[in-house]
Amino acid sequence: MSMNLSFSSPMSFVIDHALSKKNPFPKLTSDQKQENRKLAKVRILVEHVIGGMKHFYCLTHRIGN
């Protein structure tokens, strides 16, 4: 199984779906589902990193009252 690791703009995916407003919940193809999973994995990683940075900031700085 080979994976295509080339960069593709997420905006092209958004534009394609924005143009089809007749069906707000279209059936996704397997390629679209796979692309959504890749984006979700990156999004979750970014969210966890941001949360970790906020947590670390709270531990390293005094809160003044």
Phi and psi restraints in degrees (value plus and minus 20) as a CYANA .aco file:
   2 SER   PHI    -128.2   -88.2
   2 SER   PSI     125.6   165.6
   3 MET   PHI    -131.9   -91.9
   3 MET   PSI     120.8   160.8
   4 ASN   PHI    -106.9   -66.9
   4 ASN   PSI      90.4   130.4
   5 LEU   PHI    -118.3   -78.3
   5 LEU   PSI     -10.4    29.6
   6 SER   PHI     -91.6   -51.6
   6 SER   PSI     132.8   172.8
   7 PHE   PHI     -98.1   -58.1
   7 PHE   PSI     109.0   149.0
   8 SER   PHI    -145.9  -105.9
   8 SER   PSI     117.6   157.6
   9 SER   PHI     -88.0   -48.0
   9 SER   PSI     109.0   149.0
  10 PRO   PHI     -86.6   -46.6
  10 PRO   PSI     -39.8     0.2
  11 MET   PHI     -86.3   -46.3
  11 MET   PSI     -52.3   -12.3
  12 SER   PHI     -83.7   -43.7
  12 SER   PSI     -56.8   -16.8
  13 PHE   PHI     -86.5   -46.5
  13 PHE   PSI     -63.2   -23.2
  14 VAL   PHI     -85.1   -45.1
  14 VAL   PSI     -63.2   -23.2
  15 ILE   PHI     -84.4   -44.4
  15 ILE   PSI     -62.5   -22.5
  16 ASP   PHI     -77.5   -37.5
  16 ASP   PSI     -61.5   -21.5
  17 HIS   PHI    -100.2   -60.2
  17 HIS   PSI     -48.3    -8.3
  18 ALA   PHI     -89.1   -49.1
  18 ALA   PSI     -47.9    -7.9
  19 LEU   PHI     -96.5   -56.5
  19 LEU   PSI     -39.4     0.6
  20 SER   PHI    -126.2   -86.2
  20 SER   PSI      59.6    99.6
  21 LYS   PHI    -108.6   -68.6
  21 LYS   PSI     -26.8    13.2
  22 LYS   PHI     -84.6   -44.6
  22 LYS   PSI     -56.4   -16.4
  23 ASN   PHI    -141.2  -101.2
  23 ASN   PSI      77.9   117.9
  24 PRO   PHI     -88.5   -48.5
  24 PRO   PSI     -40.3    -0.3
  25 PHE   PHI    -144.0  -104.0
  25 PHE   PSI      50.9    90.9
  26 PRO   PHI     -90.3   -50.3
  26 PRO   PSI     133.7   173.7
  27 LYS   PHI     -90.0   -50.0
  27 LYS   PSI     105.5   145.5
  28 LEU   PHI    -106.3   -66.3
  28 LEU   PSI     124.8   164.8
  29 THR   PHI     -96.5   -56.5
  29 THR   PSI     147.2   187.2
  30 SER   PHI     -83.8   -43.8
  30 SER   PSI     -53.3   -13.3
  31 ASP   PHI     -85.9   -45.9
  31 ASP   PSI     -60.6   -20.6
  32 GLN   PHI     -86.9   -46.9
  32 GLN   PSI     -59.6   -19.6
  33 LYS   PHI     -83.7   -43.7
  33 LYS   PSI     -60.7   -20.7
  34 GLN   PHI     -84.8   -44.8
  34 GLN   PSI     -61.3   -21.3
  35 GLU   PHI     -85.1   -45.1
  35 GLU   PSI     -59.8   -19.8
  36 ASN   PHI     -81.7   -41.7
  36 ASN   PSI     -60.6   -20.6
  37 ARG   PHI     -84.4   -44.4
  37 ARG   PSI     -60.5   -20.5
  38 LYS   PHI     -82.4   -42.4
  38 LYS   PSI     -65.4   -25.4
  39 LEU   PHI     -83.8   -43.8
  39 LEU   PSI     -59.5   -19.5
  40 ALA   PHI     -84.8   -44.8
  40 ALA   PSI     -59.4   -19.4
  41 LYS   PHI     -82.4   -42.4
  41 LYS   PSI     -62.4   -22.4
  42 VAL   PHI     -86.9   -46.9
  42 VAL   PSI     -62.3   -22.3
  43 ARG   PHI     -81.2   -41.2
  43 ARG   PSI     -63.1   -23.1
  44 ILE   PHI     -84.1   -44.1
  44 ILE   PSI     -62.8   -22.8
  45 LEU   PHI     -79.7   -39.7
  45 LEU   PSI     -65.2   -25.2
  46 VAL   PHI     -83.6   -43.6
  46 VAL   PSI     -63.4   -23.4
  47 GLU   PHI     -80.9   -40.9
  47 GLU   PSI     -61.6   -21.6
  48 HIS   PHI     -87.1   -47.1
  48 HIS   PSI     -58.2   -18.2
  49 VAL   PHI     -84.9   -44.9
  49 VAL   PSI     -64.4   -24.4
  50 ILE   PHI     -82.5   -42.5
  50 ILE   PSI     -63.3   -23.3
  51 GLY   PHI     -82.3   -42.3
  51 GLY   PSI     -59.8   -19.8
  52 GLY   PHI     -84.6   -44.6
  52 GLY   PSI     -59.4   -19.4
  53 MET   PHI     -85.6   -45.6
  53 MET   PSI     -60.4   -20.4
  54 LYS   PHI     -84.8   -44.8
  54 LYS   PSI     -61.5   -21.5
  55 HIS   PHI     -83.5   -43.5
  55 HIS   PSI     -64.9   -24.9
  56 PHE   PHI     -83.7   -43.7
  56 PHE   PSI     -58.5   -18.5
  57 TYR   PHI     -81.4   -41.4
  57 TYR   PSI     -62.7   -22.7
  58 CYS   PHI     -84.4   -44.4
  58 CYS   PSI     -52.4   -12.4
  59 LEU   PHI     -98.4   -58.4
  59 LEU   PSI     -46.8    -6.8
  60 THR   PHI    -119.9   -79.9
  60 THR   PSI     -30.1     9.9
  61 HIS   PHI    -141.4  -101.4
  61 HIS   PSI     121.2   161.2
  62 ARG   PHI     -97.3   -57.3
  62 ARG   PSI     123.7   163.7
  63 ILE   PHI    -117.3   -77.3
  63 ILE   PSI      97.5   137.5
  64 GLY   PHI    -109.4   -69.4
  64 GLY   PSI     120.5   160.5
